[in-house]
């Protein structure tokens, strides 16, 4: 029987169950519960905003969005968002999902830390970002009834979430600081990694090889 939280059904297909197992096995409790909340909050925002979406695609996008913070799937040569996006696309291809739908999930994950732009794209892309923004930043907190928020958190608790997620971001990015250029994760390293020097866009222009 399909699980239901705050009126939102958790996808129960073979693909969805495999996605849950993959993330449950690879991720910490912190990342797993956060990822499930992202799905639920994203779906609830979609419901409130009248956005029709594919629950299975949204579920995979939400569950895989932070795989780049896990020891198993993290790399050091690209943005952590791409780690999860690449794995989600491989996973969906293996289950015969149409390449355009797999690319949609890839985009949802790749852009989930890029403000504003995802919100103007397909619902599955927008709602992954909505879910992340609500759970991490509290954006749209009041757009959902308190009873819905409480039901989600009762099912997937968030004890000490703020310091723990910041610590997870720091650990997942400290060995690839250059990949935070131009995205919000540079702020994390600026706060928590000693001697972090973010790439400066103005300096890149001023020091480019073009002669004046």
C-alpha positions in Angstrom: 0.0 0.0 0.0 1.3 3.4 -0.9 2.5 5.6 1.9 0.7 9.0 2.3 2.0 12.0 4.2 0.2 15.3 4.5 -2.1 14.1 1.8 0.8 13.4 -0.6 1.3 9.9 -1.8 4.8 8.6 -1.9 5.4 6.9 -5.3 5.4 3.1 -4.9 6.5 1.9 -8.3 9.5 -0.4 -8.8 11.5 2.6 -9.9 10.5 4.6 -6.9 11.3 1.8 -4.5 14.7 1.3 -6.1 15.4 5.1 -5.8 14.5 5.0 -2.1 16.7 2.0 -1.5 19.6 3.6 -3.3 19.5 6.9 -1.4 18.7 5.2 2.0 21.8 3.0 1.5 24.2 5.8 0.3 23.1 8.8 2.4 23.1 9.8 6.0 19.8 10.0 7.9 20.2 13.8 7.6 20.3 13.7 3.8 17.7 11.0 3.4 15.1 12.7 5.6 15.9 16.1 4.0 15.4 14.7 0.6 12.1 13.1 1.4 10.9 16.4 2.9 12.0 18.1 -0.4 9.7 15.8 -2.3 6.8 16.3 0.1 7.2 20.1 0.3 7.7 20.3 -3.5 4.5 18.3 -4.1 2.6 20.3 -1.6 3.7 23.6 -3.3 2.7 22.1 -6.6 -0.7 21.3 -5.2 -1.1 24.8 -3.8 0.1 26.5 -6.9 -1.9 24.3 -9.3 1.1 22.8 -11.0 0.6 19.4 -12.6 3.7 17.2 -12.3 4.9 13.7 -12.7 5.2 12.4 -9.1 7.8 9.8 -10.0 10.1 12.3 -11.7 9.7 14.7 -8.9 10.5 12.0 -6.4 13.7 10.9 -8.1 14.8 14.6 -8.5 14.2 15.2 -4.8 15.8 12.0 -3.5 18.9 12.3 -5.7 19.4 16.1 -5.4 22.1 15.8 -2.6 23.8 12.6 -3.6 26.9 14.7 -4.3 27.3 15.0 -0.5 27.5 11.3 0.0 30.8 9.4 0.1 29.7 7.0 -2.6 28.7 9.5 -5.2 30.7 12.6 -4.5 33.5 13.7 -6.9 36.0 16.5 -6.7 36.1 17.7 -10.3 32.7 19.2 -10.7 29.9 20.9 -8.8 28.2 18.6 -6.2 24.8 19.3 -7.9 26.1 17.5 -11.0 27.1 14.4 -9.1 23.4 13.8 -8.2 22.2 14.9 -11.5 24.4 12.5 -13.4 23.5 9.6 -11.2 19.8 10.4 -11.5 20.0 10.4 -15.3 21.9 7.1 -15.3 19.4 5.6 -12.9 16.4 6.7 -15.0 17.9 5.5 -18.3 18.4 2.1 -16.7 14.7 2.0 -16.0 13.8 2.9 -19.5 12.6 6.4 -18.8 12.4 8.6 -21.9 15.7 10.6 -22.3 13.8 13.9 -22.3 12.2 13.1 -18.9 15.6 11.9 -17.6 17.1 15.2 -18.8 14.3 17.1 -17.0 15.3 15.4 -13.7 19.0 16.1 -14.4 18.1 19.8 -14.9 16.0 19.9 -11.7 19.0 18.6 -9.7 21.7 20.6 -11.5 19.8 23.9 -10.9 18.5 23.4 -7.4 21.0 25.8 -5.9 20.5 28.4 -8.7 18.0 31.0 -7.5 15.0 32.0 -9.6 15.7 30.3 -12.9 14.3 26.8 -12.1 11.0 28.4 -11.0 10.4 29.4 -14.7 10.9 25.9 -16.0 8.9 22.6 -16.1 7.0 21.9 -12.9 9.3 19.0 -11.9 12.2 21.3 -12.1 10.5 24.2 -10.3 9.2 22.0 -7.5 12.5 20.4 -6.6 13.8 23.9 -6.1 10.6 24.9 -4.2 11.1 21.9 -1.9 14.8 22.7 -1.3 14.1 26.4 -0.6 11.3 25.6 1.9 13.3 23.0 3.8 16.7 24.7 3.9 15.8 28.4 3.7 12.3 28.5 4.9 11.1 30.2 1.7 7.4 29.7 1.2 7.0 28.5 4.8 3.7 30.2 5.2 2.5 29.1 1.8 1.6 25.7 3.4 -0.8 25.1 6.2 0.9 24.4 9.5 -0.8 21.0 9.7 0.9 20.0 6.5 4.3 21.2 7.6 3.9 19.4 10.9 2.9 16.1 9.3 5.9 16.2 7.0 8.3 16.9 9.9 6.6 14.2 12.1 7.3 11.7 9.3 10.8 13.0 8.6 12.2 14.8 11.6 14.8 17.6 11.4 16.5 17.8 14.7 19.4 20.4 14.7 18.9 20.5 10.9 20.4 24.0 10.4 23.9 23.3 11.8 23.9 19.7 10.5 23.1 20.6 6.9 25.7 23.4 7.0 28.3 20.8 8.2 27.3 18.4 5.5 27.7 21.1 2.9 31.1 22.1 4.2 32.3 18.5 4.3 31.0 17.8 0.8 32.6 20.9 -0.7 35.8 21.6 1.2 37.9 19.5 -1.2 36.5 21.1 -4.3 36.2 24.8 -3.4 36.7 26.1 -7.0 33.4 24.4 -8.0 31.5 26.8 -5.8 32.3 29.8 -8.0 29.1 31.6 -9.0 26.8 29.6 -6.7 25.4 29.9 -3.2 27.7 27.2 -1.7 30.6 29.7 -1.8 29.0 31.3 1.2 29.2 28.0 3.1 32.9 27.7 2.6 33.4 31.4 3.4 31.9 30.8 6.8 33.3 27.4 7.7 36.6 26.8 5.8 39.6 28.8 7.1 41.6 30.7 4.4 38.9 30.0 1.7 39.4 32.5 -1.1 36.4 32.6 -3.4 37.0 33.1 -7.1 36.3 36.8 -7.9 34.4 37.4 -11.1 35.8 41.0 -11.4 39.4 39.7 -11.1 38.7 37.1 -13.8 37.7 39.9 -16.2 40.6 42.2 -15.2 43.2 39.4 -15.5 41.9 37.8 -18.7 44.4 37.4 -21.5 42.7 39.9 -23.7 44.9 43.0 -24.3 43.4 46.4 -23.7 
